[in-house]
Amino acid sequence: MDRSKRQIFFKDANNHEMNEALRVIRTNLHFLNEKEVARTVLVTSTTPKEGKSTIASNYAMSIAITGKKVLLVDCDIRRPRAHESFGVSFDKGLESVLSGECEVEDVILRDVEKNLDILPTRNVAHNVTELFLGDKMKALLQELKGKYNTVVLDTPPLIIASDAAILSKHCDGVVYVVAYDQVAKRELEFGKTMLNNAKANIYGFVVNKVDKNGLSYGNYGYYNNNYSYYKDYYTEEGEALARAYKPQKGFKGFVEKLKRDYKRQLSGDQKGKRW
């Protein structure tokens, strides 16, 4: 077992905020596509280290805990990470299947978590994109879709490779992960253009790595107060505070409403620094 594995938030009963955020993602994606079986969701980002593998793993886990069968496929052959989320090891993976060395049934890691299987991959340095351009990957996904309720593809960043754009043609939709205040506008536009050119169905954007303590009162500091209130909601003390809470009237009430509205829309704001 790999001790440096990524956190699976649904296994941390104390991380209420992240668990709820992931449930919101799961619910929104469910309503965007009402398919109950054979659904493929691709997760990507613009640049490395935006947290797309963490989102992909936790999204897959969020579906598995509802009792539906899920497969997480690591398509980031240049820098595979999906297996690290669950601390598992393996000998062969997706790269061996696409190169014809073995069958997919021989490399799927089964029941890594209840209802969750993983199709891992090993690092391949050369001719990676060519593995996805042929018909073998398309046929493989068709085969897998018949065995799982949802197949989640963890793909490379768009600024690194065109793999995500190529694979998006075989998927029902794309989840685009954007790290808070990390990506330049031109980079995000480049990635979105690649997906648009591939005629990908972009489900939406997930704003990740929001620093809840990093906003100053000079800009959006009042968000810290709202976040603290939100966090307290999950404690007994917070529940008591919520019951005792009374909306302010007059100007104070107006300001309070602005704060609440800002909190709801925070995921669409990037401080104005790079966007």
Backbone bond lengths (Angstrom), bond angles and torsions (degrees), N, CA, C in turn:
res aa  C-N    CA-C-N  psi(-1)  N-CA   C-N-CA  omega(-1)  CA-C   N-CA-C  phi
1 M - - - 1.461 - - 1.519 109.97 -
2 D 1.286 115.96 138.45 1.459 121.82 -179.39 1.524 109.74 -88.57
3 R 1.343 116.84 115.04 1.458 121.25 -177.21 1.519 112.45 -71.63
4 S 1.318 117.32 -15.72 1.457 120.22 -178.85 1.528 111.96 -93.73
5 K 1.328 117.28 16.40 1.466 120.42 -175.35 1.527 111.13 -62.31
6 R 1.328 114.65 153.56 1.451 120.14 178.63 1.524 111.00 -68.54
7 Q 1.330 114.63 159.16 1.452 118.99 -178.87 1.517 111.44 -79.42
8 I 1.328 114.95 131.91 1.445 121.34 170.25 1.519 105.70 -99.54
9 F 1.316 116.62 106.63 1.451 120.77 -167.90 1.520 112.59 -64.74
10 F 1.330 118.07 -29.20 1.448 119.62 -178.95 1.533 112.06 -71.09
11 K 1.323 117.32 -8.72 1.453 120.74 175.40 1.527 111.02 -95.60
12 D 1.329 116.29 -0.44 1.456 122.24 178.46 1.522 108.29 -111.98
13 A 1.324 115.84 98.64 1.462 120.30 -175.20 1.516 112.86 -64.78
14 N 1.339 117.07 -17.22 1.463 119.97 -176.72 1.525 112.86 -89.30
15 N 1.333 116.67 -11.56 1.465 119.00 -176.68 1.527 109.78 -93.30
16 H 1.323 115.40 68.61 1.459 120.38 -173.62 1.524 112.17 -64.09
17 E 1.337 116.13 -39.73 1.461 118.70 -174.40 1.521 111.65 -63.34
18 M 1.344 116.72 -46.77 1.463 120.13 -179.60 1.526 111.18 -66.92
19 N 1.332 116.42 -39.74 1.461 119.01 178.31 1.520 111.67 -59.77
20 E 1.325 115.93 -43.41 1.457 119.53 -179.68 1.529 111.25 -68.51
21 A 1.333 116.89 -38.79 1.468 120.09 178.29 1.523 110.41 -61.02
22 L 1.333 116.46 -40.94 1.467 120.18 179.56 1.525 111.54 -70.05
23 R 1.318 117.01 -33.69 1.467 119.66 175.23 1.526 111.12 -64.76
24 V 1.328 115.91 -36.18 1.467 119.81 177.51 1.522 109.89 -63.86
25 I 1.345 116.75 -43.39 1.468 120.62 177.81 1.523 109.81 -60.48
26 R 1.329 115.82 -46.92 1.470 120.18 -179.87 1.522 111.59 -59.64
27 T 1.320 116.73 -44.53 1.468 121.05 -178.89 1.519 111.39 -65.56
28 N 1.334 116.64 -45.16 1.463 120.07 -179.42 1.526 111.48 -61.83
29 L 1.329 116.41 -41.52 1.462 119.86 179.47 1.531 111.03 -68.08
30 H 1.309 115.87 -33.60 1.472 119.23 177.85 1.523 110.63 -61.93
31 F 1.327 117.12 -43.00 1.459 120.23 -177.98 1.525 112.30 -76.44
32 L 1.337 116.92 -21.96 1.456 119.22 177.29 1.525 111.94 -72.75
33 N 1.317 115.87 -24.99 1.456 120.16 -179.76 1.520 107.60 -145.65
34 E 1.297 117.86 114.03 1.454 121.47 -173.20 1.526 113.31 -87.01
35 K 1.328 117.51 10.13 1.457 119.51 177.72 1.527 110.01 -62.24
36 E 1.300 117.52 130.88 1.454 121.38 -178.91 1.529 112.35 -93.38
37 V 1.331 116.10 -17.07 1.463 119.49 179.24 1.523 108.50 -140.05
38 A 1.315 114.47 163.45 1.467 122.09 173.09 1.525 112.63 54.96
39 R 1.311 116.91 45.26 1.453 120.91 179.20 1.517 109.93 -103.12
40 T 1.334 117.34 134.43 1.463 121.39 179.02 1.523 109.38 -117.95
41 V 1.322 115.53 127.33 1.461 122.06 -178.85 1.526 108.49 -123.40
42 L 1.322 116.38 124.73 1.465 121.91 179.89 1.525 109.29 -101.26
43 V 1.328 116.60 134.58 1.465 122.03 178.74 1.519 108.81 -116.46
44 T 1.323 116.48 128.36 1.458 120.40 179.18 1.526 109.91 -145.66
45 S 1.321 116.08 179.97 1.466 122.61 177.06 1.524 107.21 -147.97
46 T 1.315 115.46 177.84 1.458 119.36 178.74 1.517 111.20 -83.57
47 T 1.330 116.59 -48.89 1.463 123.15 -175.64 1.522 110.20 -124.84
48 P 1.337 117.73 167.30 1.468 120.07 176.59 1.529 111.94 -66.19
49 K 1.327 114.79 158.78 1.468 123.55 172.80 1.526 113.57 65.36
50 E 1.328 115.87 31.75 1.465 119.06 173.56 1.524 112.07 -97.01
51 G 1.330 116.38 -2.39 1.460 120.09 175.99 1.510 115.19 91.53
52 K 1.337 117.70 20.05 1.469 118.71 -176.44 1.527 111.78 -69.32
53 S 1.333 117.98 -32.71 1.465 119.40 178.36 1.529 111.12 -69.18
54 T 1.320 116.46 -36.97 1.461 120.29 176.48 1.519 110.49 -64.61
55 I 1.334 116.91 -43.05 1.468 120.47 178.10 1.520 110.44 -64.20
56 A 1.338 116.99 -44.49 1.467 120.67 -179.10 1.526 111.30 -60.27
57 S 1.331 116.41 -46.37 1.463 121.06 -178.33 1.522 111.41 -64.55
58 N 1.323 116.00 -44.60 1.461 119.41 -177.79 1.518 112.07 -72.82
59 Y 1.334 117.34 -32.98 1.459 119.50 175.34 1.528 109.93 -64.39
60 A 1.338 116.40 -43.80 1.466 120.26 177.28 1.522 110.40 -59.92
61 M 1.331 116.45 -43.07 1.456 121.10 179.64 1.530 110.99 -64.62
62 S 1.336 116.45 -37.58 1.469 119.96 -178.44 1.518 111.48 -63.65
63 I 1.326 116.96 -30.63 1.465 120.46 177.47 1.524 110.20 -79.10
64 A 1.333 116.08 -39.59 1.470 120.54 -177.74 1.533 111.70 -60.79
65 I 1.332 117.01 -36.18 1.469 118.73 -177.42 1.525 111.84 -72.69
66 T 1.331 117.65 -10.70 1.473 119.79 174.73 1.515 111.46 -85.03
67 G 1.333 117.21 -2.77 1.459 121.47 178.06 1.509 114.70 97.68
68 K 1.330 116.96 3.52 1.466 120.80 179.93 1.530 110.53 -95.62
69 K 1.315 115.66 145.85 1.465 121.14 -176.46 1.526 110.26 -79.38
70 V 1.337 116.40 128.99 1.461 122.12 -174.26 1.528 109.85 -130.04
71 L 1.343 115.04 144.04 1.462 121.28 172.95 1.521 108.65 -122.26
72 L 1.319 116.26 125.94 1.459 122.16 174.18 1.523 107.99 -99.85
73 V 1.335 116.78 119.26 1.465 122.11 -177.38 1.525 109.28 -108.21
74 D 1.312 117.05 122.14 1.465 121.74 177.75 1.526 108.68 -86.97
75 C 1.333 115.39 104.19 1.465 120.70 179.12 1.522 111.81 -100.70
76 D 1.318 117.48 6.87 1.472 120.97 178.60 1.520 108.43 -89.96
77 I 1.323 114.98 73.49 1.461 120.54 -172.28 1.525 111.80 -67.64
78 R 1.317 117.65 -26.73 1.470 120.01 178.38 1.528 112.04 -70.82
79 R 1.325 115.79 -31.96 1.468 119.71 -176.96 1.535 108.98 -148.25
80 P 1.323 117.04 69.20 1.471 120.59 -174.99 1.521 112.13 -65.13
81 R 1.359 115.03 135.54 1.460 119.88 -176.80 1.531 113.48 -138.96
82 A 1.316 118.83 -14.34 1.468 120.68 -171.66 1.527 111.91 -57.38
83 H 1.334 117.31 -40.50 1.461 119.42 -177.64 1.523 111.90 -65.56
84 E 1.341 117.14 -26.40 1.458 120.59 -178.77 1.519 111.62 -65.26
85 S 1.320 116.53 -28.19 1.456 119.88 179.80 1.526 111.75 -61.03
86 F 1.328 116.19 -25.67 1.459 120.20 -176.35 1.533 112.15 -117.27
87 G 1.328 117.01 4.13 1.455 120.82 174.95 1.510 114.53 63.65
88 V 1.336 118.13 37.49 1.465 121.02 -178.62 1.529 110.04 -108.92
89 S 1.310 115.83 159.16 1.466 121.54 177.95 1.524 109.03 -122.32
90 F 1.343 116.30 162.66 1.468 120.45 -176.28 1.526 108.87 -162.13
91 D 1.321 115.93 166.47 1.464 121.51 -179.28 1.529 112.16 -103.77
92 K 1.326 116.94 -42.62 1.456 121.54 -178.94 1.518 109.19 -133.11
93 G 1.352 115.16 157.42 1.448 118.57 -177.79 1.509 112.44 -148.21
94 L 1.336 115.04 -149.19 1.455 122.06 -176.42 1.521 112.42 -56.17
95 E 1.322 116.44 -38.30 1.471 119.76 -177.91 1.528 111.25 -61.43
96 S 1.334 116.91 -34.56 1.461 120.89 179.54 1.522 111.29 -73.35
97 V 1.329 116.26 -33.85 1.466 120.40 178.44 1.525 109.88 -67.55
98 L 1.336 116.65 -46.65 1.466 120.59 -177.10 1.527 112.47 -68.74
99 S 1.330 116.40 -26.52 1.467 119.60 178.61 1.522 111.85 -88.45
100 G 1.332 117.19 -0.38 1.458 121.15 175.96 1.505 115.16 83.87
101 E 1.334 118.45 12.38 1.461 121.46 -177.99 1.524 112.58 -77.15
102 C 1.340 116.93 -28.71 1.457 119.56 -177.88 1.524 109.85 -156.95
103 E 1.320 115.31 172.49 1.457 121.57 179.15 1.528 109.96 -91.83
104 V 1.324 115.80 153.00 1.458 119.82 -175.96 1.521 111.79 -62.55
105 E 1.329 117.52 -33.90 1.461 120.44 -179.83 1.528 112.05 -62.50
106 D 1.330 116.42 -22.14 1.466 120.22 -177.24 1.527 112.84 -83.97
107 V 1.334 117.90 -11.95 1.470 119.51 -174.51 1.528 113.78 -119.93
108 I 1.315 117.86 -10.19 1.473 119.37 177.74 1.522 109.69 -67.18
109 L 1.308 115.87 130.93 1.465 122.01 176.06 1.523 107.55 -89.42
110 R 1.310 116.08 112.50 1.466 120.47 -171.03 1.526 112.30 -94.22
111 D 1.328 113.69 143.99 1.455 122.25 175.93 1.524 112.28 52.47
112 V 1.328 115.19 44.73 1.466 119.94 172.59 1.528 108.82 -59.90
113 E 1.304 115.23 -40.56 1.460 123.81 165.00 1.520 105.65 -133.17
114 K 1.316 117.31 165.16 1.460 120.14 -179.14 1.518 110.06 -57.33
115 N 1.338 116.43 125.27 1.474 124.89 -179.69 1.528 113.86 72.16
116 L 1.310 118.24 5.78 1.468 121.08 -177.07 1.519 111.79 -121.71
117 D 1.346 116.50 120.06 1.460 123.20 172.59 1.523 109.23 -109.64
118 I 1.333 115.53 159.62 1.466 120.69 178.67 1.519 109.64 -129.49
119 L 1.324 115.96 134.41 1.462 121.94 169.01 1.533 105.36 -105.00
120 P 1.338 117.59 98.79 1.466 120.81 -174.59 1.522 111.30 -82.28
121 T 1.302 115.98 -179.60 1.456 120.73 175.30 1.512 109.87 -149.15
122 R 1.326 115.62 151.67 1.461 121.48 173.62 1.521 109.52 -100.25
123 N 1.307 115.34 160.68 1.460 120.63 -179.68 1.523 111.24 -66.82
124 V 1.330 115.16 132.38 1.460 122.64 172.32 1.517 106.69 -129.07
125 A 1.314 117.24 127.11 1.467 120.61 -172.20 1.517 113.86 -88.86
126 H 1.336 117.59 -27.03 1.461 119.44 -171.84 1.534 111.73 -125.18
127 N 1.324 114.99 149.34 1.468 122.96 174.72 1.535 113.15 54.85
128 V 1.332 114.64 37.19 1.467 118.85 -178.58 1.516 111.28 -69.67
129 T 1.328 116.75 -47.81 1.459 120.52 -177.00 1.521 111.42 -58.60
130 E 1.324 116.12 -35.05 1.470 120.23 -179.36 1.533 111.51 -62.13
131 L 1.334 117.10 -28.36 1.459 120.30 178.30 1.528 111.41 -64.05
132 F 1.320 116.15 -29.97 1.461 120.59 -177.61 1.526 112.87 -92.35
133 L 1.322 117.65 -16.84 1.461 120.70 -175.18 1.522 113.01 -76.00
134 G 1.310 116.95 -27.31 1.463 119.43 -178.40 1.516 112.66 -76.28
135 D 1.308 116.12 -179.04 1.459 121.81 -178.72 1.523 113.15 -79.75
136 K 1.334 117.07 -11.08 1.464 119.24 -173.99 1.526 111.71 -65.46
137 M 1.345 116.76 -41.10 1.464 119.22 -179.88 1.523 110.61 -67.20
138 K 1.321 117.00 -40.66 1.462 120.47 178.29 1.523 110.77 -60.90
139 A 1.324 116.23 -44.89 1.459 120.71 179.51 1.527 111.26 -66.01
140 L 1.343 115.71 -37.19 1.458 120.20 179.38 1.525 111.10 -63.19
141 L 1.330 116.36 -44.51 1.466 119.98 179.53 1.519 111.21 -64.17
142 Q 1.315 116.54 -38.50 1.462 119.98 177.26 1.524 110.56 -61.50
143 E 1.319 115.96 -40.68 1.468 120.42 178.50 1.522 111.14 -64.58
144 L 1.334 115.95 -43.95 1.472 120.41 -176.71 1.523 111.73 -69.73
145 K 1.324 116.67 -34.84 1.461 120.44 -178.69 1.531 111.66 -61.88
146 G 1.318 116.11 -26.05 1.455 119.04 179.35 1.512 113.88 -78.47
147 K 1.338 116.88 -5.25 1.463 120.65 -175.34 1.521 113.78 -116.47
148 Y 1.332 116.61 -8.84 1.467 120.07 -175.72 1.522 110.80 -133.97
149 N 1.308 115.05 150.90 1.457 119.33 172.99 1.515 111.15 -66.84
150 T 1.347 116.45 -42.41 1.461 121.89 -179.27 1.517 109.81 -140.08
151 V 1.328 115.91 136.24 1.465 122.40 172.56 1.526 107.27 -115.12
152 V 1.331 116.37 122.08 1.467 122.32 -178.18 1.522 108.48 -108.25
153 L 1.334 116.38 124.07 1.465 121.64 -179.58 1.524 110.11 -103.83
154 D 1.319 116.24 120.58 1.469 122.46 174.02 1.525 106.70 -94.44
155 T 1.342 117.12 112.80 1.466 121.28 -171.42 1.522 112.14 -116.82
156 P 1.336 118.45 165.77 1.466 121.88 -179.02 1.533 111.76 -68.63
157 P 1.331 117.06 158.90 1.465 120.51 174.14 1.523 110.78 -60.40
158 L 1.310 116.45 145.86 1.457 121.93 -175.68 1.517 113.01 -67.75
159 I 1.325 117.71 -28.48 1.457 119.78 -178.60 1.528 111.26 -78.14
160 I 1.338 116.43 -13.80 1.468 121.80 179.35 1.512 111.57 -91.92
161 A 1.337 116.96 -40.82 1.469 120.65 -174.80 1.518 109.91 -154.19
162 S 1.312 115.59 161.46 1.462 121.44 179.49 1.523 112.17 -91.12
163 D 1.322 117.35 7.61 1.464 121.22 -175.01 1.527 112.48 -56.69
164 A 1.341 116.68 -44.65 1.472 119.93 -177.99 1.522 110.75 -61.92
165 A 1.327 116.65 -41.94 1.463 120.17 179.21 1.528 110.72 -63.27
166 I 1.331 116.58 -41.29 1.460 120.67 179.51 1.533 110.67 -63.96
167 L 1.333 116.28 -46.32 1.459 121.08 -177.18 1.522 112.49 -71.16
168 S 1.335 116.97 -25.31 1.461 119.94 -178.29 1.528 111.70 -61.87
169 K 1.326 116.88 -24.48 1.464 120.78 179.88 1.524 111.37 -66.57
170 H 1.332 116.93 -21.03 1.462 121.36 -178.31 1.524 112.43 -103.17
171 C 1.337 117.50 7.32 1.464 121.16 -174.94 1.528 111.44 -117.39
172 D 1.321 114.95 156.30 1.463 119.40 178.63 1.519 111.94 -69.94
173 G 1.318 117.18 -34.55 1.455 118.98 -178.55 1.511 112.43 -166.75
174 V 1.345 115.43 167.88 1.459 122.79 -176.17 1.523 110.30 -121.78
175 V 1.324 116.02 133.08 1.462 122.83 170.09 1.520 107.27 -102.77
176 Y 1.320 116.36 119.33 1.459 122.72 -174.40 1.531 108.45 -103.41
177 V 1.335 116.62 111.12 1.465 121.80 -178.13 1.531 109.75 -89.67
178 V 1.321 115.66 129.73 1.463 121.77 -179.31 1.528 108.68 -125.92
179 A 1.325 117.42 118.89 1.461 120.75 177.75 1.525 109.84 -74.28
180 Y 1.306 115.61 135.51 1.470 122.82 -175.67 1.529 111.50 -59.41
181 D 1.317 116.10 121.64 1.462 123.24 175.19 1.534 112.52 58.20
182 Q 1.323 117.79 31.35 1.461 120.90 -178.13 1.525 112.64 -115.90
183 V 1.326 117.06 -24.94 1.460 121.04 -173.05 1.519 110.23 -107.64
184 A 1.324 116.09 131.73 1.467 120.34 175.95 1.524 109.85 -71.79
185 K 1.305 116.12 151.52 1.463 121.52 -177.87 1.521 111.29 -57.39
186 R 1.336 117.15 -42.45 1.470 120.29 -178.35 1.530 111.10 -64.81
187 E 1.347 116.86 -33.06 1.461 120.24 178.37 1.523 110.79 -68.97
188 L 1.319 116.00 -43.57 1.459 119.84 179.19 1.524 111.02 -64.87
189 E 1.319 116.75 -40.50 1.468 120.53 178.06 1.522 110.73 -63.63
190 F 1.339 116.73 -37.70 1.464 121.15 177.86 1.528 110.44 -61.96
191 G 1.331 116.42 -47.79 1.456 119.90 179.89 1.516 112.52 -63.19
192 K 1.322 116.51 -43.52 1.461 120.02 -179.99 1.530 110.84 -64.80
193 T 1.336 117.13 -36.70 1.462 120.61 177.80 1.521 110.99 -63.23
194 M 1.339 117.01 -39.54 1.466 120.44 177.79 1.529 110.80 -60.39
195 L 1.316 116.41 -44.25 1.465 120.04 -179.93 1.531 111.29 -68.44
196 N 1.329 115.81 -38.80 1.464 119.07 178.19 1.521 111.38 -63.90
197 N 1.331 116.29 -40.08 1.461 120.37 178.69 1.528 111.60 -63.40
198 A 1.335 114.99 -30.82 1.466 119.72 178.24 1.525 111.64 -84.35
199 K 1.361 114.97 -0.55 1.469 121.27 -178.34 1.530 110.94 60.16
200 A 1.319 114.64 37.79 1.465 120.27 178.65 1.521 110.43 -72.14
201 N 1.310 115.76 148.00 1.464 121.92 175.09 1.532 107.67 -92.25
202 I 1.318 116.56 98.09 1.468 120.55 -177.96 1.521 108.76 -81.64
203 Y 1.337 116.11 110.19 1.458 120.18 178.91 1.526 111.08 -63.77
204 G 1.340 115.08 -41.12 1.457 118.99 -177.93 1.507 111.08 164.24
205 F 1.331 115.18 -177.98 1.458 122.90 -178.25 1.521 109.67 -112.06
206 V 1.328 116.02 137.07 1.461 121.89 173.63 1.522 107.96 -108.24
207 V 1.317 117.07 115.83 1.461 120.86 178.61 1.520 107.74 -84.09
208 N 1.311 116.56 118.74 1.454 123.67 -172.44 1.531 110.58 -114.30
209 K 1.323 115.60 162.19 1.468 123.36 174.55 1.532 112.81 60.92
210 V 1.321 116.26 37.49 1.457 119.44 174.89 1.524 108.74 -71.94
211 D 1.326 116.53 125.17 1.455 121.83 179.50 1.521 108.26 -86.26
212 K 1.324 116.08 102.67 1.461 119.63 -175.22 1.523 112.61 -69.72
213 N 1.338 116.81 -16.94 1.461 119.85 -179.57 1.516 112.92 -106.26
214 G 1.334 117.35 1.01 1.454 119.75 -171.42 1.509 115.03 -97.31
215 L 1.323 118.18 8.85 1.453 120.90 -177.71 1.521 109.63 -99.73
216 S 1.296 117.06 130.41 1.449 120.86 -177.30 1.520 110.42 -90.05
217 Y 1.342 115.99 158.61 1.457 119.71 178.34 1.515 110.62 -66.44
218 G 1.335 117.28 -20.34 1.453 119.66 178.82 1.509 112.12 -65.74
219 N 1.344 116.47 -26.01 1.458 120.02 178.84 1.527 110.58 -114.51
220 Y 1.357 115.78 -78.19 1.450 119.12 -175.39 1.515 111.52 -128.21
221 G 1.321 117.27 34.27 1.459 120.51 -172.88 1.507 113.58 -59.99
222 Y 1.322 118.36 -26.13 1.452 118.54 -178.39 1.510 112.44 -65.61
223 Y 1.341 117.38 -14.53 1.464 119.76 176.60 1.523 110.77 -61.94
224 N 1.341 117.64 -33.56 1.460 120.66 -179.99 1.524 110.87 -57.21
225 N 1.330 117.02 -40.94 1.452 119.86 179.99 1.515 111.24 -65.25
226 N 1.311 116.27 -43.04 1.465 120.20 179.06 1.516 111.10 -64.24
227 Y 1.345 116.36 -40.14 1.458 119.35 -178.97 1.523 110.14 -64.63
228 S 1.346 116.25 -41.70 1.453 119.99 179.25 1.525 110.31 -61.00
229 Y 1.314 116.18 -40.75 1.461 120.33 178.06 1.528 110.05 -63.54
230 Y 1.313 115.99 -41.99 1.468 121.47 179.00 1.519 110.81 -63.16
231 K 1.336 115.79 -42.06 1.466 120.18 -179.58 1.522 110.61 -64.62
232 D 1.335 116.71 -41.01 1.454 121.12 -179.37 1.524 112.46 -64.36
233 Y 1.305 116.26 -20.32 1.464 120.44 -178.22 1.518 111.27 -58.11
234 Y 1.335 116.52 -28.40 1.458 120.56 -175.73 1.517 113.37 -89.90
235 T 1.302 118.41 4.83 1.463 121.85 177.26 1.515 109.00 -111.84
236 E 1.329 116.02 160.98 1.461 119.48 178.42 1.518 110.69 -60.80
237 E 1.346 115.04 -39.86 1.454 118.44 178.83 1.522 110.32 -64.05
238 G 1.345 114.81 -39.35 1.453 119.08 179.93 1.514 112.27 -65.39
239 E 1.330 116.44 -38.02 1.455 119.43 178.21 1.520 110.87 -63.12
240 A 1.337 115.34 -38.69 1.461 119.35 177.50 1.526 110.75 -65.06
241 L 1.345 115.31 -40.90 1.465 119.07 177.96 1.525 110.96 -63.31
242 A 1.338 115.38 -40.13 1.459 119.03 -179.51 1.520 111.52 -63.51
243 R 1.349 116.44 -38.22 1.457 119.54 178.96 1.529 111.28 -67.67
244 A 1.360 115.39 -33.52 1.457 119.88 -177.29 1.521 112.83 -85.71
245 Y 1.320 117.35 -9.23 1.462 121.72 -174.99 1.523 111.30 -68.14
246 K 1.327 116.41 133.12 1.458 122.65 177.43 1.519 109.27 -128.45
247 P 1.326 118.78 128.29 1.465 120.87 -179.73 1.523 111.14 -60.39
248 Q 1.332 115.38 142.78 1.452 121.39 176.69 1.517 110.30 -78.38
249 K 1.335 115.89 153.64 1.449 121.18 178.00 1.527 110.11 -106.60
250 G 1.312 116.12 170.14 1.456 121.37 175.09 1.508 112.60 65.41
251 F 1.348 115.77 -145.09 1.460 121.12 -176.45 1.526 111.37 -63.03
252 K 1.346 117.20 -40.56 1.463 120.28 179.20 1.531 110.36 -60.82
253 G 1.321 115.54 -38.97 1.456 118.87 178.17 1.516 111.92 -66.12
254 F 1.331 116.18 -37.26 1.466 121.44 177.71 1.524 110.50 -62.24
255 V 1.343 116.34 -46.93 1.465 120.92 178.72 1.516 110.41 -62.90
256 E 1.326 116.25 -40.78 1.463 120.65 179.67 1.526 111.13 -60.99
257 K 1.332 115.72 -41.53 1.461 119.88 178.67 1.520 111.18 -64.02
258 L 1.336 117.63 -40.22 1.453 121.03 176.99 1.520 110.69 -58.80
259 K 1.332 115.91 -41.81 1.464 119.95 179.99 1.524 110.85 -63.49
260 R 1.310 116.53 -43.85 1.462 119.55 -179.63 1.522 111.24 -64.30
261 D 1.332 115.86 -42.61 1.461 119.72 179.26 1.519 111.03 -63.99
262 Y 1.337 116.18 -37.98 1.462 119.08 179.07 1.516 111.01 -64.61
263 K 1.340 115.74 -42.23 1.457 119.11 179.91 1.519 111.40 -58.70
264 R 1.349 116.43 -40.22 1.470 119.80 -178.96 1.525 111.71 -65.01
265 Q 1.318 116.61 -30.24 1.460 120.67 -174.91 1.530 112.93 -103.30
266 L 1.330 117.03 5.98 1.460 119.63 -174.51 1.515 112.35 -57.94
267 S 1.345 116.12 -35.86 1.456 119.27 -176.47 1.519 112.58 -62.52
268 G 1.332 117.75 -17.41 1.448 120.19 179.04 1.504 113.62 -96.18
269 D 1.333 117.30 3.49 1.463 121.16 -176.63 1.521 109.47 -113.28
270 Q 1.300 118.03 144.36 1.451 121.93 -178.41 1.524 111.37 -126.83
271 K 1.312 118.58 36.70 1.461 124.02 177.75 1.512 113.79 64.74
272 G 1.308 117.66 -10.40 1.458 119.91 -179.02 1.512 114.48 80.21
273 K 1.337 117.40 5.16 1.460 118.90 -175.38 1.522 112.32 -79.41
274 R 1.324 116.06 -44.06 1.465 119.10 -176.46 1.508 111.87 -117.08
275 W 1.291 115.86 -11.86 1.455 118.16 -178.58 1.509 109.25 -96.51
